[in-house]
């Protein structure tokens, strides 16, 4: 395989067979974007996917895609910010399957973006509800079944902004950092029950929620400056890491928070200048 990946492309993946054969996987926000890619990939690897999605149309679409590919999935239309909806989700999954093997807490959003000096307790609460509170609710709901079943894997999708300073919205960043540390602490506390917990910190991934391409069609040559791997990320990039963390390939990995960002965190403010032919860390142009 060539080392070069075209801008916007996703490198091929070897066929490792059915890494999640027969396992029950709950994916929140599983209808589109990163969650949709996770749902499709998990189903392709033999999982019975429970798609927890607030938007019924999005959920129906991913179910159609999975069914057309011969996979197994069910849609649960719920708002995971609502404790009553989370309880209904738990009951429906356990009544049908009797167990949960994999949980992917994928829901999150930076919107509405409110600069901190203009923010309010109401905007802080909204950030908390969509980026952290639901993670606590759903994890607590599914954890007893994992304990009773002898173990499982939890994958929490947060953000690279929780792993570095984010000047644009410090409250959002704080919630993502809390999600990352919740993941690490969960791993430490529940490993003895056979439960692994790991996190994913996405960045520069093209989704319906975050559009990195529209308006930048004439700037493809700058991706090598913006991100070390030289391309935009795709939901499938995140889904493949989630698959690794959910499967036995990562059976000795827990408590990790992996930046799935093409190297932006590793770059830490350094940018490659094609003109200078070197890395720069000053705003002198590229």
Secondary structure, 3 states (H helix, E strand, C coil): CCCCCCCCCCCCCCCCCCCCCCCEEEEECCCCHHHHHHHHHHHHCCCEEEEEECCHHHHHHHHHHHHHCCCEEEEEECCCCCHHHHHHHHHHHHHHHCCCCEEEECCCCCCCCCCHHHCCHHHHHHHHHHHHHHHHHHHHHHHHHHHHCCCEEEEEECCHHHCCCCCCCHHHHHHHHHHHHHHHHHHHHHHHHCEEEEEEEECCEECCCCCCCCCCHHHHHHHHHHCCCCCCEEHHHHHHHHHHHHCHHHCCCCCCEEEECCCHHHHCCCEEECCCCEEECCCCCC
